[in-house]
Amino acid sequence: MPGVTSAPAPGPDREFSDIPYAGLFGDTVIARVVEEIIADPHSVYHPRDLEELTGASSPSIRDALLTLTKFGLVKSSGGKHPAYTVDRSKKTFVALTLLAYATLDDRRESDCMNTAIQHYCDSVLPSCRGMQAFASTTPYRISGASGSISPVVTVGKENEYRYPAGTATQD
């Protein structure tokens, strides 16, 4: 397969930082293209730009862009000379961005990924912060039973179980 090479093991002369995503996906053309577009998702990319950025051949870049377009990570516009933009609404984009931060955090012991997750929760999932449900248990003794205590769970209005009057007493 053209443009596919395995990632060399990092040694004293090569670090993980030289390999896209710290070598997790190898040192392939598509991994280098993904690394470039995730690093700057607001740019418009032309195949020639990606050839220069990655050092890959024109056919390899075309194959990588075709694959990324099929996955929906990039959108193509233009006919003979297409331009590509990152579809930042895709969850794949979010996941790859967080993975890029994770590899950076592991290498430099930073906190970029946690900051990005917090920003994602605040801007995209504001409901992921704060209380979603409240539950409490209260022991009740059932009259006339063996004297065992059974919990009653209340979650909001009209979700609690009510014993008939005079059959349950709270301890």
Secondary structure as UniProt FT lines:
FT   TURN            2..3
FT   TURN            12..13
FT   HELIX           16..18
FT   HELIX           20..23
FT   TURN            24..25
FT   HELIX           29..39
FT   TURN            41..42
FT   HELIX           47..54
FT   HELIX           58..71
FT   STRAND          74..77
FT   STRAND          83..86
FT   TURN            88..89
FT   HELIX           91..108
FT   HELIX           112..123
FT   HELIX           126..128
FT   STRAND          136..142
FT   TURN            143..144
FT   STRAND          149..154
FT   TURN            157..158
FT   TURN            165..166
FT   STRAND          168..170
//
